[in-house]
């Protein structure tokens, strides 16, 4: 029988719609509109269609609802965030932010209910990896062309400003994403999903193609020049510790650990101080070499100071979900910023400092949560993430054999989650579609003893 005809007979409409969403995911920040201060990608309407399609099937009793055992943490998190409405200075922003969270919870449950077999999961993993590999290849192509032709500032798919010239000395790949940081998080998920396929694949030719795709993704991730590479390489290290066998994986394990330590220290340092540009000067008379670092505060430090100030003033329920930007200016000592912060890498911010118009997002899921929703929201968020960790660890331990499908799936997703939770210190991971997509795959209702092969 023709394999395409055979595939056509196995497909259902919900799976095809989900394929379309995955294919358009890298462009979600390019095609969007703003509502209540929140960006809504046009591809999100695909999920609305997916929900309606699944609902019709459920109403006609052609499918059943599969629980994730995370419904209670969902409700507790949502309830804690809703309480912060009491202090909200903008109900529209609070409502849109809460609606975004509900949307992602529905998205999570839809994936669990649609990817109900190993074959469906294989196709989802393959499509995500293939799209991410193509996106990465395109990014690397533009990177090479811009570098070779010395046209780095004029490429819309790259970022090359003052800080890039001082710190990286190469353009940062961002493509259709708002920033290279967001592209990095997308590729972080691709690394995790690609590794699952690699570990389960038996065909050596296909395995080589998967490995090549992962290599391209890792290379593109590095050239995003993002501090979030720290969490990605931590995920890679954990996966290698759990599943790496042989001399090459062992070598990669130690290299990834050293890389993690380097990026971890660099991330901490650059989150507090400017550091760059680093200058090395040779004094011929004294026969010495001097190293110069900039220890003025980095503007990233404001993203730590402002939310802590909000939390101190409203410790129980916060300033209101979605209203962080509305309150940011109230919790900044502008004179202190002007005298103690470095602007050599960010000269365009000087005028905004003088006019007191500079505004940042929290760029931290934890600090943002306690600022907007207080201690209640912060505790609910910790319980929420802890529930994911506990269930994934239980699935990982329950698998009997090292090569067992469930062990590989839950182990890789767990490693990915740990990496994202680390990056959550400097990134708001809670509203990332690809992050929720990755998590949902770790909770699919696929039995341990199912004999279906993921790849033949």
N, C-alpha and C positions, 0 to 999 in steps of 0.2 A: 504494500500500500504506500502511496505517496506520503512522505512524512509531514508535508504541509497540510494535506487534507486531513490526516490523522490529528494534527495539532488543532486545526479549525474545529473539528468535532468536539475536542476536549475543552475549548475555550468557552467562557461565559462573558456577558457584557461587562460585569463589574471588573473583571480582571483586565480587560482591554482598556477600560476607562482609567484604571490605575496605572497601566503602562504609559498612557498619554500624560498623566500627571508627572510621573517620574521623568519622562523625556523633557518636559517643560520646566522642571524644577530649577535648573541652572539659570533660567531666564525670569524667575519669579520677582526678582528685585529690579528688573529692567522694565517690565510691563506691569504697571500698578497704578492705583489711585489712592488718595489719602482720605481717610474718614476718621474724625475725632482725633487727629494727630497720629493715627496709626496707618501704616502702609498695608494695603490689601492687594495682593497680586491677582491678576486676571485668571491665573491658573487655579486659584482657589475656588472659582465657580465650577471647575471640574469636580472638585470634591463634593460640592453641593449636589451636582448631578449624580455622583456616585452614591451619595447618601439616599437620594430619592429612589434610585434604581434598586438599591439593596432593600429599602423600606417596602417597596412594592412586592419584592420577592418574599420578604418576611410576612407581610400581610396576607399573601396568598399561600402561606405555609410551605413554600418551596425551599426555605432555608430556616435555620435555627440561630438564635442568638448565643454566641459563645462568650462566656464570662472571661475576664482577665485576672480576677481576684485583686484588682487594683481600684475597683469602683469606690471603696470606702476612702482610701487616700485621696482620690479625685475629689470627692465631696467635701472632705475636711479641708483640703487646700482651697477649694472654691469658696467654702463658707468663711474661712479666715480672711480671704481677700475681700469678700463682700462686706465684711464688718468695717473695713477701712473706708467705705463709702461715707461714713459719718463725718470724716474730716476732709472729704474731697472738695476741692475748689472748682472742679470741672466735671460735672456728672457725665458729659458727653465723652470725655477722655476715659473716665473710669469704666463706663459702659462698654466702649469699644475695646479697651484692654481686656476686660473680663470676657467679652464675646470672643475675642481671639483665643483665649485660653480654653473656653468651652469647645470652640471649633477644633482645636488640636486634640482635645480629649476624644471627640467624636471621630476624628481622623484615625487616632490610635485604635479605637475599637473596631472601626471599619476594616482596617488592615488585618486585624486578628480574625475577623469573620470572613474575609474574602480569601486570604491565603491559607486555605484549609487543607492543603496537601503538599507533599514534598516537591511535586512537579511544578505547582504554582509558585512555590517559594523559589525554586531554581530559576524560573523565568524572571521573577522580580529581581533577584540578585544579579542575574546576567544583564538585564537591561540597565540597572543602575550602574553597574561596573562599566559597561560599554559606553554609556553616555558620559560618565565621569572621565574615562580614558580619552575619549574624543575631545572633550572640553579641555583636558589637561594638555593634550597634544597641540591643540590650537593655541593655547596660552604660551606654551614653550616655543612654538613657531614665531609668534609675535615678539616674544622675549629675545630670541636669537636675532631676528631681523632688526629690531630696534637697537640692540647692542652693537651689531656689526655695522649698521648704517649710522650709528650715533644720532638717532632720532628719538631718544628716550622720552623727552617731555611732550612730544606731539602725538603719542599713540593713545587713543581712548581706552584701549584694553589693558593698559599698564599704568602704574602710578610711580612717578619719579619727581618728588619735591625736594625741598631743602634737607629734610631729615633722611631721605633715602640716599641723597648724595653724600651725606656725612657718615651715616651708619652702615648702610649696606653696600654702597657704591655700585648698585645694580638696580634696574627697575623692578617693581613688584607687580606680579601678575594679579589682575583682578577680573578681567573679562567683563561679563554682564552683571557682576555682583556689585553691591554698593561699595564694598571695600575688599582688599585682599584678605582681611580677617574672616569675612563671611565665606569667601571662596575656600579658605583653609578648612573651615568647619565642615563644608560640603565634602571636601576631599577626605577629611577625617573619617566620615561615614563610609565613603567609597573604599578606603583602606580596610576597614573592618569587614564589610560585606564581601570584598574581593578575597580576603583571606579565608573566609568561610568556604567560598567556592574552591579555592586552591587546595585546602585541606581535604575536601571531600571528593575532588576530582581524581579519577583513576587513569584516564587517557592522557598519555604523556604529551602529545601534541597540543591538546587543549590546555593542559596544565601549563605548558610553556607560554601560551598566549595570555593566560590569566596572570602569570608571573610578570610578563612584559607589561601588561596593563597596570599592574600594581607599581612596578618600577617607574613608569611614566607619571603615575599619580603622585608618588612620593617625591619625584623630582620637581614637579609643578608645585607641590605643597611647600617644598623648601624655598622656592623662588617667589612665594607670596611674601616672604620676608616678615612673617607674622610671629609674634610672641606665642600665639596659640599652637605653634609647632611643638611646644613643650608637652601638651596633653596628647598630641598625636603620637609622638615618639614614646611616651609612657605606655600608651595602648599597645604599640608595636612590641615594646619590651616585655610586657605581660604576656602577650600572645606567644612570643618566642619562648618564654619561660615555661609555659604550659604545654605547648605543642611542638616546639622545635626539637628535632632529632638530628644527630650527625654533627660533623665538624663545622660545616658552613653555618647552619643555624646557631650553633654555640658561639661562633665568632661574631655573628650578627647580634646576638643577645648582648654580648659585652660591649660592642660598639654602640648599640642603641642605649644601653645604660649610661655610658660615658656621655653620649649626646644629650640624654635627658638631664643629667647633672649640669652640663654646660648651659643648656637653654633655660633650665630652672633658675640657676643663679643669675643669668643675664636678665631673665624676666623680672625677678625681684628687684634687681638693681635699677633697671630702666623704668620700673613702675614708680620709683620714688625719686630718683635723681636723673638729670639730663644725660650725664655720662659723655655723650657725643657732642662734638667731634673729639676723638682720641688723637692726641698728637705725641709723637716721639721726637725729641730734640737731642742732638749730640753736641756736647760741650768739649771741644778739642783741648782747650786750656786745662780744664779740670779732669779731662779723660773720663767723663761720665756720660751716661745716657739718661735723659729725664723723660718720664712718662707723665703726660698731662691729661687729667680727666676733669670733666665739668661736674661739680657736685651741687650745683644749684638745683632746686626742686624741679622735677618734671611736671608738665601739665597733667600727666596721668595721675599725679598725686591728688589733684583736685577731685578726681573721681572716687577717692577714698575719704577725703575730708568732708565733702558736702553731705553724702548720705549718713555719715556718722553724726553730723550735726542735726540732721532731720530726725534721726532716731532718738537722740538725746532729748529733743524737745517734745517728740510724740512717741514715747517708747512702747506704748501698748498696742495701738492700732495704726500708727504711722500717719503720713500726711495725706494718704489716699492713693489707691492704685491708679497708675497712669498719669499721676500729676507731678512726678519727679522734676521734669523740665520746668514746670510752672514755678517751682519753689527753689530751683538751683541758685539763682542770683541772691536770694535772701541768706544763704548759708556760706557765702564766699566773702572773705576779708580781702577786698580788692587792693588795698594798700600793701598788705602782706604779700599778695601774689606779685604785685609790680616790683617789690623790693627783693623777694627771695626766690623767685622762679626764673629759669633761664629761657630766653626767647631766640637764641641764635638759630635754633633748628625750626622755630615757628615764628618768623618775623611778622607774618600776616595777622597774628593774634594780638599784637601790641595795641593796635587801635581798638580792638574789641575789649581789651582789658581797661583801657583808658575810658571807654564809653560805658563800661559795665554791661556789655551786651553778650559776652561770651557765655555759651551754654553747652553743656555736655550731657550725654546720657550717662547712666550709672556705670555701664560697661562691667557690671558684676551682678550675677543673678542673686548672690547672697546679700550684698550691700544694698542693691536695689530693692530687694524684698523687705528688709528691715526698715528701710527709709520710707517706703510707700505703705507697708502693711504692718509695721511694728513687730513686736515680739511674737504676737499671735501668728502673723503671716510667716515670720522666719521659722518658728517651730513647726508650723504646718508644712513648710517647704522641706525642712530637714526630714520630717516623717515621710513625706511623699517620696523623696529620693531614696531614703533608707528602705522603704517598702520594695522599691525596684531592686535594690542591691540584695536584700534578704531573699527575695524570690528567685533571682538569677543564681545566687550562690547555691540555693537549695536544688535548683534544676541541674546545676553543674555537678554537684556532689552526688546526685541521685543516679546519674549516668554510670553504668557499670564499667564500660570499657573506654580506653583512651581515644579510640577512633569512632566511638559511638556518635551518631549524628547529633543527638541532643547535647552531648558534652561539648562538641565543637561549636554548635550554634550558640548555646548559652554562655560558653566560655569567651567566645569572641565578642559577643554583645556586652558581656560584663566588663571585659577589658576596654571596650569602646566607651562604656558609661563612666568608668573610673577616669579615663582620660578627659572626657567632657566635664566631669565634676571638678577636676583640677582646673581646667580652663575656665570654669564658671566663676573663678575668683576675678578674672579680668574680662569676662564676656557674659552677656545675658543669654544663656542657652535655652531658657524656658520657652521661648517663642519661635524656635527654629523648627521648621517643618521636617527637615531631613533628620534632625535629632530624634523627633518623635517616631519617624519612620523606622529608624534603626532600632529603637527600643521595642516597638511593636513586634518586630520579627523575633525577638527573644521570648515572646509569650504566646507563640502560635500553639493552638491545641493539637499538636501532632504527637502521636503516641511514641514511646521509646521503642516498642517492639515492631513498629511498622517496617516492612521489609523492602519498601520501594527504594530504589537507588536514586540518589540525587543526580548523578551523572553516569552515563554509560560509556 
